[in-house]
Amino acid sequence: MKMTNIMKVNISTYPTALRLLATLFFFLLFTLPAAGEEGDGSKSTIENEDGGDGTKGNPILIATAKELAYFAQQVNDGGKKLSYGTDGEIDESREQNYKGGFSGYYFALSRNIDLAGIEWTPIGTYMHDFRGHFDGQGHVVKGLKVDMSNGSGHIYAGLFGCIYDGTIQNLGVELSDDGIKAGSTGGVVYAGGIVGKITGSGGAATIRNCYVTGSGGVTITEYSRGGSACAGGIAGYVNKAGSVGTQSVTLTHCYATVDVTGLIYTGGIVGELEDGTLSFTYATGKVTGSPGCTGGICGYSFGGSLTNNLALNKEISGSDSYSGRVLGQNSSSSTTLGSNYANPDMLVNGQLAAGTDAGSNSGANTYSDKFKDDLIETTPGNETAWKDAWEWTDGQLPQLKMITGEDDKGKPTGYSNNAFGSQPSISVGDYLTHAPWADCAATSIANSGTGTKDDPILIASGAELAYLAQQVNNNKNLKVGGDNGTDIDNTNGFSDKYFALSDNIDLAGGEWTPIGTYGKNGLNHEFCGHFDGKGHTVSGLKMDLHVESGDDSWTLAGLFGYVKDGTLQNLGVELADAGIVVSAKKGYVYAGGIAGKITAFSSGKPVILRNCYVTGKGGVRITGAGESAYAGGITGHTLERYGIVRITHCYTLVDVEATGTRDSYAGGIAGYANGELSYTYATGKVEVKGGTGRTAGGICGSPPDNLSNNLALNGEIIGSGYFIHRVRGEGRDSGSNYASTQTKVNGSPVHSNNPSSWDGANTWLDTFENDLKGVSDEAKAAWNAAWTWPDGKLPQLKMVTDEDTDGNPTYGDWTPGIQPLIDAAGLLPARPKLYIVQPAKGGKLQVFDEATGLDILDGYAVTPGITLSLKPSAANNYRFDGIYSGTTADDVTTPVSGTTIPMPAADLWLSAHFTYVAPPPPPTVYHTVTLPAVEGAVTNPRPGSYTIEAGRTFRFYLTLDTAYSESQPVVTTDRGETLTARSSDGAYLLKNVLGDVEIYIDGLYPNLPVANESITDPHAADRSALPRIWTEPSALCILLPDGFLAGVNASAIPIRILSLDGRLVDIFKAAPGLNRRQLPTGVYIVWIGDIVRKVVVRN
């Protein structure tokens, strides 16, 4: 960088050092590989693959960034020597008539070159300009970056710096993001995308068929006082030196899309043109030059010719006196200006400029639908130039073709069949709008309909629709069936004539003249017929009307201006992005998307506007500086003079704004209305300004006598004063109107539950359809008949297909895919939900609608504002502590005072808290346990009665006497249970004493001397009569003698076999003889009548 700075310091003072440093600069710059190449080292030759010797038709071919840099280096070193090919060389230093700059040599690009944003040193300097011929051959040099903004001498910035009697053609240049920056404190500054300066002196200097694009621009940052600064998209300074001889300089068939910023002379194509020719070019970039002369094509011209150019720039900024759409300043009467055109929407220092003269600095207006014809048909002396040198594609700006041959005078003799390279495709619609339709009207309507209800006159194009407007507004007859067809009489605005659309019509943003006027030259020419859109759409509707003076008492805007006693139906209108913008300094202003004003003058059938809609990015914006202003999405004003006006089944999605000196009325559907307005909805912003009275509503500003069944979905209603509301600004109450809770009035939400109020009743995403249809059976039938209701969307219109003699319509489906499908969720919030968090135990919380008493369950959607009645219920042994609310499930902590709470506009969580309260302990209950005294054992405690607390356990021990030690006690109770001794300590446990209990102890007998011994033997005196009991392996044998059962009922004396713990093992009837039972090994008690014996069974 230090070397670069040193170089710039010495530019103007030390030419020898300049050459040295330039050589050093190139060496440093290209010691690294150029983009996309391999290897190191700067180029010292041009490979010239498949190239020639530099003669005409045999150019030396440049293929890489390094080769182009080497070429620049050699030019800047005087243009004396250049090496190419294997052994090719140019050495002008040996020639006696050496001109330098490779004069007379031909060079060309053989491929696209990417400079990759590396800082570039232009080809040709103040001391050593380029004088040869350079042909891009349809290629592009990309990534051009030039930064010469800190110079102190003469600065020439561009791909080329300075050209003298040279030629550049068929070349594209794409600037890098940094673009071209040039500035000097001590010399002139010339900057352009192709070249800084080009001069024709001893011969012809030419730039042709070249373009400059890219995200970067051409910028001059500073210049020295007394010096000059010229910046252009293609060339900074174009001049012819001298006044005698054959010298000339021409810049033709070029375009630039880059922004240009300069300080003295600044233009979209050329900064300064001096005695040169500038023709067949166009520019699209923003041009800024202050101070100095600024133009969309050329900043300053002194002599020469500037013709056949197209300035498409959107903005020109410069000195007020020296700024123009095409040319900033012309300082010579010898300058030829002609056939130059410009974008009519271009702002010159923030203002629109007049555009009626193609030979003026401003040029003539041109439009997207006619610019090609303007350019081609008005080319003087060279009628085919725009056709031959350019490729034209519908809807696109033209692209350059490549020159493929020339005659001996250098005039092109041929062009490529198509545009060369990869030029950008640029939409005409980005820079030009459609011509005003008043200038594009047809001369007849092709359809030959007679205008009856059954044979309407069918309109198929914008030109035919403009023709209808023209004939209505001038009170002239209408010709149908072509130019040689039949006249339709227009004695009263085509009263009782029927018209219809046969197709969608795109007005393409061309300025529209409404159908029907009032007060035109003291006369009224209203549309009084019947117009049926048949489900078609008129799109691209634009009006930009500003009435400064005149005798018109009304200014009307809309597709229709003034409709009287007519009918409009089944029509969609899509506004252009610019929408409808109207102002008037006198009289009233009426504007709407469908019609400006509608009047019912006759007392016969009502004037009806039905089943229509208006959409688009543009809105309806009017200003009435004389009287009142009336603006609506559908219509600005309706008036019932003697008849009835009915607007029904319509919707709008556009913004509406009215500003009036006296009164301002604005509504989403109508600004001011008499009559009936029903079954509509609107979504756009509505605003009123100025004046002494301001009235605005989402549906209507000042409402009709019957305003019902409407839905206001507007985002904002804005205006100062009392008459600003969600549905209507003022008027008598009328019912069944609803509005979104998202609609803000002067920045604040409004809530109302009264459908008859000026704000209507709140409605929600989950209720709006039922709200609208639930008004009455009639409302439900109307909403269902005339509309379709897609799930989750706003309703769409059906078409009126016929009507009965009473005017009651029948409906059919609208053409699918024509109407917009609008998400209702974007305009209507869902009602908030109530969540009831029930405690795990302890009770529950019930919620009711206080007004209706209806139960509201967990997760229900609830209308905000209603009072919730809260009913907590505590379970047994629980105490209610309070109710808590929250905005999330995790934070239900805010205490609720009382037992009611209003439902907020957000989700609500409620919960009741309960606390467990232990019941009082029951009184202590005691029971008596009786422990008996028994022979052969001792109890602990002693026998007796004991008092035991209910539910407790009574414990006792039983110790056998020695003589009874072989007994197996059987302990039972009167509760029917058998107690056994605990193995750990031998205790008997009587558990859960819940009443008086008596304990029995049995099975105690004196020990027997044998294994099988009698426990109880009442018949010991007569042994022969006793049973004989013995055991065998795994069996018990009992032999009963006959005499034992004599006189005894055997069934009453069963034989029982018990285990030692008192459990019954077996029982059977006593029978004489042998009784045998199989038993497991163990000790058993045999009980026969009053005989009890213990036996042991073994294996």
PyMOL commands that set and color helices and strands:
alter all, ss='L'
color gray80, all
select helices_A, chain A and resi 2-9+15-29+65-76+92-94+320-322+371-377+385-388+428-430+437-439+462-473+768-773+777-786+824-826+962-964+1023-1025+1042-1045+1050-1052
alter helices_A, ss='H'
color red, helices_A
select strands_A, chain A and resi 60-62+81-84+88-91+106-109+113-114+133-151+155-157+160-164+167-184+189-192+195-200+204-214+218-222+229-232+235-240+248-256+260-262+265-267+270-274+277-283+287-289+293-295+298-302+305-307+310-311+315-317+323-324+327-330+336-338+341-342+347-348+351-352+364-365+390-391+399-406+412-419+457-459+478-480+486-488+498-501+505-506+517-520+523-525+530-547+554-557+560-564+567-584+588-592+595-600+607-616+620-624+629-632+635-640+645-652+656-660+663-667+670-672+676-682+686-689+693-697+700-702+706-712+716-718+724-725+738-740+744-745+748-749+761-763+787-788+796-797+799-803+809-812+833-837+843-849+855-856+860-861+867-874+878-886+894-895+900-902+908-916+926-931+937-940+944-949+954-960+970-973+978-979+988-990+997-1002+1013-1016+1028-1032+1035-1040+1054-1059+1064-1069+1073-1078+1082-1088+1091-1097
alter strands_A, ss='S'
color yellow, strands_A
deselect
rebuild
show_as cartoon
